């Protein structure tokens, strides 16, 4: 799956460049007879309507297709994790679209495209190794499904899981729109610093995901061997300082992407901040729901909550018994 993802990205970059070169020099012209002919954007005449092809319009088109696919696939399969499967892919496509409209010659847009592609490849790999692309549904959706009537859950599926989450995936990529609109602003040292911090967050999230993976693999091995794991949830490494360090670094990367766009605009007062803001709200709500389910399974998690920060890595006051670890192999 990862090889396919990387290969599609390679093909997509080349293909998008060619398509964008064509679309940038033309627009779709709808005549009064319903025919479609190429025409320069500035040459609209009375009785004609000219629709310029912009990167934002193309992003909206791709997002609409992603929504349609996720909704239809969820109805056919009964599995509502289709947006989860595209979560690490479509934002990469969106940012690449803006970079492609800049012909991959704008340093800031290229930097943003590289950073988001690295983010996407890493997250896709982590999702794939947990079975995300082999029909494994997020464990939270069945819980919500069981708490609602069938028609209510279908409304929830359509409006929140499909529409809202895909809308959010567009919003978090729109700092690239800010950078595209301010292409004349040269790349600054602050952009490079922010890019480096983005990569640090990517590495930290990778470490947290690996620590969680190692623990779950050890726990699975214990259960398969007929032993009850003494420690039932990961509490060591980065998880000693945050109950959800991977969530923290995930959000941080999108706040940093916003800041790169803000550097291009020369102002922090950009409406595209709404993407990172709404993503943070989504993670806060998701974390609260996840921890409620965890408490139901592991009552001792309440003590972990008292001694360890929810997201922001912070010094821990956890007693030694709460930070013990077992060998991950």
C-alpha positions as a Markdown table, in Angstrom:
| # | Residue | x | y | z |
|---|---|---|---|---|
| 1 | Unk | 0.0 | 0.0 | 0.0 |
| 2 | Unk | 2.8 | 2.4 | 0.9 |
| 3 | Unk | 4.6 | 1.7 | -2.4 |
| 4 | Unk | 1.3 | 2.3 | -4.3 |
| 5 | Unk | 0.8 | 5.6 | -2.4 |
| 6 | Unk | 4.3 | 6.8 | -3.2 |
| 7 | Unk | 4.0 | 5.7 | -6.8 |
| 8 | Unk | 0.7 | 7.4 | -7.2 |
| 9 | Unk | 2.2 | 10.6 | -5.8 |
| 10 | Unk | 5.0 | 10.4 | -8.3 |
| 11 | Unk | 2.6 | 9.9 | -11.2 |
| 12 | Unk | 0.3 | 12.6 | -9.8 |
| 13 | Unk | 2.9 | 15.2 | -9.6 |
| 14 | Unk | 3.9 | 14.8 | -13.2 |
| 15 | Unk | 0.4 | 14.4 | -14.4 |
| 16 | Unk | -0.9 | 17.3 | -12.4 |
| 17 | Unk | 1.9 | 19.6 | -13.8 |
| 18 | Unk | 0.7 | 18.8 | -17.3 |
| 19 | Unk | -2.9 | 19.2 | -16.6 |
| 20 | Unk | -2.4 | 22.4 | -14.6 |
| 21 | Unk | -0.3 | 23.9 | -17.4 |
| 22 | Unk | -3.2 | 23.3 | -19.8 |
| 23 | Unk | -5.9 | 24.5 | -17.3 |
| 24 | Unk | -4.1 | 27.7 | -16.3 |
| 25 | Unk | -4.0 | 28.9 | -19.8 |
| 26 | Unk | -7.6 | 28.1 | -20.5 |
| 27 | Unk | -11.0 | 28.1 | -18.9 |
| 28 | Unk | -14.3 | 26.4 | -19.5 |
| 29 | Unk | -16.6 | 28.5 | -21.6 |
| 30 | Unk | -20.3 | 27.7 | -21.5 |
| 31 | Unk | -22.1 | 29.2 | -24.5 |
| 32 | Unk | -25.8 | 29.8 | -24.8 |
| 33 | Unk | -26.0 | 26.7 | -26.9 |
| 34 | Unk | -24.5 | 24.5 | -24.2 |
| 35 | Unk | -21.3 | 23.8 | -26.0 |
| 36 | Unk | -17.9 | 23.9 | -24.2 |
| 37 | Unk | -15.0 | 25.6 | -25.8 |
| 38 | Unk | -11.6 | 26.9 | -24.6 |
| 39 | Unk | -11.3 | 30.6 | -24.2 |
| 40 | Unk | -9.0 | 33.0 | -22.3 |
| 41 | Unk | -10.5 | 33.9 | -18.9 |
| 42 | Unk | -10.6 | 37.6 | -19.7 |
| 43 | Unk | -12.4 | 37.2 | -23.0 |
| 44 | Unk | -16.0 | 36.6 | -21.8 |
| 45 | Unk | -18.7 | 38.1 | -24.0 |
| 46 | Unk | -22.3 | 39.0 | -23.5 |
| 47 | Unk | -24.4 | 35.9 | -23.3 |
| 48 | Unk | -21.4 | 33.7 | -22.3 |
| 49 | Unk | -20.2 | 32.7 | -18.8 |
| 50 | Unk | -16.5 | 32.0 | -18.2 |
| 51 | Unk | -15.4 | 29.7 | -15.3 |
| 52 | Unk | -11.7 | 30.0 | -14.6 |
| 53 | Unk | -10.0 | 26.9 | -13.4 |
| 54 | Unk | -8.3 | 27.8 | -10.1 |
| 55 | Unk | -6.4 | 25.5 | -7.7 |
| 56 | Unk | -9.2 | 26.1 | -5.1 |
| 57 | Unk | -11.8 | 25.0 | -7.6 |
| 58 | Unk | -9.9 | 21.9 | -8.4 |
| 59 | Unk | -9.5 | 21.1 | -4.7 |
| 60 | Unk | -13.2 | 21.4 | -4.2 |
| 61 | Unk | -13.8 | 19.1 | -7.1 |
| 62 | Unk | -11.4 | 16.4 | -5.6 |
| 63 | Unk | -13.0 | 16.8 | -2.2 |
| 64 | Unk | -16.5 | 16.4 | -3.6 |
| 65 | Unk | -15.3 | 13.2 | -5.3 |
| 66 | Unk | -13.8 | 12.0 | -2.0 |
| 67 | Unk | -17.1 | 12.7 | -0.2 |
| 68 | Unk | -19.1 | 10.8 | -2.8 |
| 69 | Unk | -16.8 | 7.8 | -2.7 |
| 70 | Unk | -16.6 | 7.6 | 1.1 |
| 71 | Unk | -20.4 | 7.9 | 1.5 |
| 72 | Unk | -21.3 | 5.3 | -1.2 |
| 73 | Unk | -18.6 | 2.9 | 0.0 |
| 74 | Unk | -19.9 | 3.2 | 3.6 |
| 75 | Unk | -23.4 | 2.3 | 2.4 |
| 76 | Unk | -22.3 | -0.6 | 0.3 |
| 77 | Unk | -19.8 | -2.1 | 2.8 |
| 78 | Unk | -21.4 | -1.1 | 6.1 |
| 79 | Unk | -18.0 | 0.2 | 7.1 |
| 80 | Unk | -17.7 | 3.9 | 8.0 |
| 81 | Unk | -13.9 | 4.1 | 8.1 |
| 82 | Unk | -13.5 | 5.2 | 4.5 |
| 83 | Unk | -12.7 | 8.8 | 5.5 |
| 84 | Unk | -10.1 | 7.5 | 7.9 |
| 85 | Unk | -8.5 | 5.6 | 5.0 |
| 86 | Unk | -8.2 | 8.8 | 2.9 |
| 87 | Unk | -7.2 | 11.0 | 5.9 |
| 88 | Unk | -3.5 | 10.8 | 5.2 |
| 89 | Unk | -3.9 | 11.0 | 1.4 |
| 90 | Unk | -6.3 | 13.8 | 0.3 |
| 91 | Unk | -4.5 | 16.7 | 2.1 |
| 92 | Unk | -1.3 | 15.7 | 0.3 |
| 93 | Unk | -3.2 | 15.9 | -3.0 |
| 94 | Unk | -4.7 | 19.3 | -2.1 |
| 95 | Unk | -1.3 | 20.9 | -1.2 |
| 96 | Unk | 0.2 | 19.4 | -4.3 |
| 97 | Unk | -2.5 | 21.0 | -6.4 |
| 98 | Unk | -1.5 | 24.5 | -5.1 |
| 99 | Unk | 2.2 | 23.7 | -5.7 |
| 100 | Unk | 1.5 | 22.4 | -9.2 |
| 101 | Unk | -0.4 | 25.6 | -10.1 |
| 102 | Unk | 2.8 | 27.3 | -9.1 |
| 103 | Unk | 4.6 | 25.0 | -11.5 |
| 104 | Unk | 6.6 | 23.6 | -8.6 |
| 105 | Unk | 8.8 | 26.7 | -8.9 |
| 106 | Unk | 7.7 | 28.5 | -5.8 |
| 107 | Unk | 10.0 | 27.7 | -2.9 |
| 108 | Unk | 7.5 | 28.1 | -0.2 |
| 109 | Unk | 4.7 | 26.0 | -1.9 |
| 110 | Unk | 7.3 | 23.4 | -2.7 |
| 111 | Unk | 8.4 | 23.3 | 0.9 |
| 112 | Unk | 4.8 | 22.9 | 2.1 |
| 113 | Unk | 4.2 | 20.2 | -0.5 |
| 114 | Unk | 7.3 | 18.3 | 0.7 |
| 115 | Unk | 6.4 | 18.6 | 4.4 |
| 116 | Unk | 2.8 | 17.4 | 3.9 |
| 117 | Unk | 3.9 | 14.5 | 1.6 |
| 118 | Unk | 6.3 | 13.3 | 4.3 |
| 119 | Unk | 3.5 | 13.6 | 6.8 |
| 120 | Unk | 1.1 | 11.7 | 4.5 |
| 121 | Unk | 3.6 | 8.8 | 3.8 |
| 122 | Unk | 4.4 | 8.4 | 7.5 |
| 123 | Unk | 0.7 | 8.4 | 8.6 |
| 124 | Unk | -0.3 | 6.1 | 5.8 |
| 125 | Unk | 2.3 | 3.6 | 6.8 |
| 126 | Unk | 1.3 | 3.7 | 10.4 |
| 127 | Unk | -2.4 | 3.3 | 9.5 |
| 128 | Unk | -1.7 | 0.5 | 7.1 |
| 129 | Unk | 0.3 | -1.6 | 9.6 |
| 130 | Unk | -2.6 | -1.5 | 12.0 |
| 131 | Unk | -4.8 | -3.0 | 9.3 |
| 132 | Unk | -6.5 | 0.2 | 8.3 |
| 133 | Unk | -6.6 | -0.8 | 4.6 |
| 134 | Unk | -7.7 | -4.4 | 5.2 |
| 135 | Unk | -11.2 | -3.7 | 6.3 |
| 136 | Unk | -10.5 | -2.9 | 10.0 |
| 137 | Unk | -13.1 | -0.3 | 11.1 |
| 138 | Unk | -12.2 | 2.3 | 13.8 |
| 139 | Unk | -13.4 | 0.7 | 17.1 |
| 140 | Unk | -15.3 | 4.0 | 18.0 |
| 141 | Unk | -17.7 | 3.9 | 15.1 |
| 142 | Unk | -19.4 | 0.6 | 16.2 |
| 143 | Unk | -19.8 | 2.1 | 19.7 |
| 144 | Unk | -21.6 | 5.1 | 18.3 |
| 145 | Unk | -23.6 | 3.0 | 15.9 |
| 146 | Unk | -24.9 | 0.9 | 18.8 |
| 147 | Unk | -25.9 | 4.0 | 20.7 |
| 148 | Unk | -28.1 | 5.4 | 17.9 |
| 149 | Unk | -31.0 | 4.2 | 15.8 |
| 150 | Unk | -30.1 | 3.2 | 12.2 |
| 151 | Unk | -31.4 | 6.3 | 10.6 |
| 152 | Unk | -29.8 | 8.6 | 13.1 |
| 153 | Unk | -26.4 | 6.9 | 12.6 |
| 154 | Unk | -26.8 | 7.3 | 8.8 |
| 155 | Unk | -27.4 | 11.0 | 9.3 |
| 156 | Unk | -24.3 | 11.1 | 11.5 |
| 157 | Unk | -22.3 | 9.2 | 8.9 |
| 158 | Unk | -23.3 | 11.6 | 6.1 |
| 159 | Unk | -23.1 | 14.9 | 7.8 |
| 160 | Unk | -20.2 | 14.4 | 10.3 |
| 161 | Unk | -18.1 | 11.4 | 9.2 |
| 162 | Unk | -18.3 | 12.1 | 5.5 |
| 163 | Unk | -19.1 | 15.8 | 4.9 |
| 164 | Unk | -17.6 | 17.5 | 7.9 |
| 165 | Unk | -14.4 | 15.5 | 8.1 |
| 166 | Unk | -13.7 | 15.9 | 4.4 |
| 167 | Unk | -14.5 | 19.6 | 4.7 |
| 168 | Unk | -11.9 | 19.8 | 7.6 |
| 169 | Unk | -9.3 | 18.0 | 5.5 |
| 170 | Unk | -9.7 | 20.8 | 2.9 |
| 171 | Unk | -9.4 | 23.5 | 5.5 |
| 172 | Unk | -6.2 | 22.2 | 7.1 |
| 173 | Unk | -4.6 | 22.3 | 3.6 |
| 174 | Unk | -5.7 | 25.8 | 2.8 |
| 175 | Unk | -2.6 | 27.6 | 4.2 |
| 176 | Unk | -1.2 | 26.5 | 0.8 |
| 177 | Unk | -3.9 | 28.7 | -0.7 |
| 178 | Unk | -2.5 | 31.6 | 1.4 |
| 179 | Unk | 1.0 | 30.9 | 0.1 |
| 180 | Unk | -0.3 | 30.6 | -3.5 |
| 181 | Unk | -2.0 | 34.0 | -3.2 |
| 182 | Unk | 1.2 | 35.5 | -2.0 |
| 183 | Unk | 3.7 | 33.8 | -4.4 |
| 184 | Unk | 5.6 | 37.0 | -4.8 |
| 185 | Unk | 6.7 | 36.8 | -1.1 |
| 186 | Unk | 10.2 | 35.2 | -1.2 |
| 187 | Unk | 11.1 | 32.3 | 1.1 |
| 188 | Unk | 12.3 | 33.6 | 4.4 |
| 189 | Unk | 14.6 | 32.1 | 7.1 |
| 190 | Unk | 11.5 | 31.8 | 9.3 |
| 191 | Unk | 9.9 | 29.5 | 6.7 |
| 192 | Unk | 13.0 | 27.2 | 7.0 |
| 193 | Unk | 12.8 | 27.3 | 10.8 |
| 194 | Unk | 9.2 | 26.4 | 10.8 |
| 195 | Unk | 9.8 | 23.6 | 8.3 |
| 196 | Unk | 12.5 | 22.2 | 10.6 |
| 197 | Unk | 10.1 | 22.3 | 13.6 |
| 198 | Unk | 7.5 | 20.6 | 11.4 |
| 199 | Unk | 9.9 | 17.7 | 10.8 |
| 200 | Unk | 10.8 | 17.5 | 14.5 |
| 201 | Unk | 7.1 | 17.1 | 15.2 |
| 202 | Unk | 6.9 | 14.4 | 12.5 |
| 203 | Unk | 9.8 | 12.5 | 14.1 |
| 204 | Unk | 8.2 | 12.9 | 17.6 |
| 205 | Unk | 4.9 | 11.6 | 16.4 |
| 206 | Unk | 6.7 | 8.7 | 14.7 |
| 207 | Unk | 8.4 | 7.9 | 18.0 |
| 208 | Unk | 5.1 | 8.0 | 19.9 |
| 209 | Unk | 3.4 | 5.8 | 17.3 |
| 210 | Unk | 6.3 | 3.3 | 17.4 |
| 211 | Unk | 6.2 | 3.2 | 21.2 |
| 212 | Unk | 2.5 | 2.5 | 21.2 |
| 213 | Unk | 3.0 | -0.1 | 18.5 |
| 214 | Unk | 5.7 | -1.9 | 20.4 |
| 215 | Unk | 3.5 | -2.0 | 23.5 |
| 216 | Unk | 0.5 | -3.3 | 21.7 |
| 217 | Unk | 2.6 | -6.0 | 20.0 |
| 218 | Unk | 4.0 | -7.1 | 23.4 |
| 219 | Unk | 0.5 | -7.0 | 24.9 |
| 220 | Unk | -0.8 | -9.2 | 22.1 |
| 221 | Unk | 2.0 | -11.7 | 22.5 |
| 222 | Unk | 1.2 | -11.9 | 26.3 |
| 223 | Unk | -2.4 | -12.6 | 25.6 |
| 224 | Unk | -1.6 | -15.2 | 22.9 |
| 225 | Unk | 0.7 | -16.9 | 25.4 |
| 226 | Unk | -2.2 | -17.1 | 27.9 |
| 227 | Unk | -0.8 | -14.5 | 30.3 |
| 228 | Unk | -2.7 | -11.5 | 31.6 |
| 229 | Unk | -0.5 | -8.3 | 30.8 |
| 230 | Unk | 0.4 | -6.6 | 34.1 |
| 231 | Unk | 0.4 | -3.2 | 32.4 |
| 232 | Unk | -2.7 | -2.8 | 30.2 |
| 233 | Unk | -1.9 | 0.5 | 28.4 |
| 234 | Unk | 1.3 | 2.2 | 27.4 |
| 235 | Unk | 2.7 | 4.7 | 30.0 |
| 236 | Unk | 6.4 | 4.9 | 29.2 |
| 237 | Unk | 8.5 | 6.9 | 26.8 |
| 238 | Unk | 6.6 | 10.0 | 25.5 |
| 239 | Unk | 3.5 | 8.5 | 27.1 |
| 240 | Unk | 5.0 | 9.3 | 30.5 |
| 241 | Unk | 4.7 | 13.0 | 29.7 |
| 242 | Unk | 1.4 | 13.0 | 27.7 |
| 243 | Unk | -1.4 | 10.5 | 27.5 |
| 244 | Unk | -1.7 | 11.3 | 23.8 |
| 245 | Unk | 1.7 | 12.6 | 22.5 |
| 246 | Unk | 1.0 | 11.5 | 19.0 |
| 247 | Unk | -2.2 | 13.6 | 18.9 |
| 248 | Unk | -0.3 | 16.6 | 20.2 |
| 249 | Unk | 2.4 | 16.4 | 17.5 |
| 250 | Unk | -0.2 | 15.7 | 14.8 |
| 251 | Unk | -2.0 | 18.9 | 15.6 |
| 252 | Unk | 1.2 | 20.9 | 15.9 |
| 253 | Unk | 2.2 | 20.1 | 12.3 |
| 254 | Unk | -0.9 | 21.7 | 11.0 |
| 255 | Unk | -0.5 | 24.8 | 13.2 |
| 256 | Unk | 3.0 | 25.1 | 11.8 |
| 257 | Unk | 1.7 | 24.8 | 8.2 |
| 258 | Unk | -0.7 | 27.6 | 9.0 |
| 259 | Unk | 2.3 | 29.7 | 10.2 |
| 260 | Unk | 4.2 | 29.1 | 7.0 |
| 261 | Unk | 1.2 | 30.5 | 5.1 |
| 262 | Unk | 1.0 | 33.4 | 7.5 |
| 263 | Unk | 4.7 | 34.2 | 6.8 |
| 264 | Unk | 3.8 | 34.5 | 3.1 |
| 265 | Unk | 0.9 | 36.8 | 3.9 |
| 266 | Unk | 2.9 | 38.8 | 6.4 |
| 267 | Unk | 0.1 | 38.5 | 9.0 |
| 268 | Unk | -1.2 | 36.0 | 11.6 |
| 269 | Unk | -4.7 | 37.3 | 10.9 |
| 270 | Unk | -5.5 | 34.9 | 8.1 |
| 271 | Unk | -8.9 | 33.1 | 7.9 |
| 272 | Unk | -7.1 | 29.8 | 7.1 |
| 273 | Unk | -6.4 | 29.5 | 10.8 |
| 274 | Unk | -9.8 | 27.9 | 11.0 |
| 275 | Unk | -8.5 | 24.6 | 9.7 |
| 276 | Unk | -6.0 | 24.1 | 12.5 |
| 277 | Unk | -8.4 | 25.4 | 15.1 |
| 278 | Unk | -11.2 | 23.1 | 14.0 |
| 279 | Unk | -8.8 | 20.2 | 13.9 |
| 280 | Unk | -7.8 | 20.9 | 17.5 |
| 281 | Unk | -11.5 | 20.9 | 18.5 |
| 282 | Unk | -12.0 | 17.6 | 16.7 |
| 283 | Unk | -9.1 | 16.0 | 18.6 |
| 284 | Unk | -10.3 | 17.4 | 21.9 |
| 285 | Unk | -13.7 | 15.8 | 21.3 |
| 286 | Unk | -12.3 | 12.6 | 20.0 |
| 287 | Unk | -9.9 | 12.3 | 22.9 |
| 288 | Unk | -12.6 | 12.8 | 25.4 |
| 289 | Unk | -14.7 | 10.0 | 23.8 |
| 290 | Unk | -11.7 | 7.7 | 23.5 |
| 291 | Unk | -10.7 | 8.1 | 27.1 |
| 292 | Unk | -14.3 | 7.4 | 28.3 |
| 293 | Unk | -14.1 | 4.1 | 26.5 |
| 294 | Unk | -10.6 | 3.4 | 27.9 |
| 295 | Unk | -11.9 | 4.0 | 31.4 |
| 296 | Unk | -14.7 | 1.5 | 30.9 |
| 297 | Unk | -12.1 | -1.1 | 30.0 |
| 298 | Unk | -9.3 | -0.1 | 32.4 |
| 299 | Unk | -10.4 | 1.5 | 35.7 |
| 300 | Unk | -6.8 | 2.1 | 36.6 |
| 301 | Unk | -6.6 | 4.6 | 33.7 |
| 302 | Unk | -8.2 | 7.2 | 36.1 |
| 303 | Unk | -5.0 | 7.3 | 38.1 |
| 304 | Unk | -3.0 | 7.8 | 34.9 |
| 305 | Unk | -5.3 | 10.7 | 34.0 |
| 306 | Unk | -4.6 | 12.3 | 37.4 |
| 307 | Unk | -0.8 | 12.2 | 37.0 |
| 308 | Unk | -0.2 | 12.8 | 33.3 |
| 309 | Unk | -1.0 | 15.6 | 30.9 |
| 310 | Unk | -3.8 | 14.9 | 28.4 |
| 311 | Unk | -1.9 | 16.1 | 25.3 |
| 312 | Unk | 0.8 | 18.7 | 25.8 |
| 313 | Unk | 4.0 | 16.8 | 26.9 |
| 314 | Unk | 4.7 | 17.9 | 30.5 |
| 315 | Unk | 6.6 | 16.7 | 33.6 |
| 316 | Unk | 4.9 | 13.8 | 35.2 |
| 317 | Unk | 4.0 | 13.2 | 38.8 |
| 318 | Unk | 3.2 | 9.5 | 38.1 |
| 319 | Unk | 4.2 | 7.1 | 40.8 |
| 320 | Unk | 6.8 | 4.4 | 39.7 |
| 321 | Unk | 4.1 | 1.7 | 39.5 |
| 322 | Unk | 2.4 | 3.7 | 36.7 |
| 323 | Unk | 5.4 | 4.0 | 34.5 |
| 324 | Unk | 6.7 | 0.5 | 34.5 |
| 325 | Unk | 7.2 | -1.1 | 31.2 |
| 326 | Unk | 7.5 | -4.5 | 29.8 |
| 327 | Unk | 9.8 | -5.5 | 27.0 |
| 328 | Unk | 8.3 | -4.7 | 23.7 |
| 329 | Unk | 9.8 | -7.8 | 22.1 |
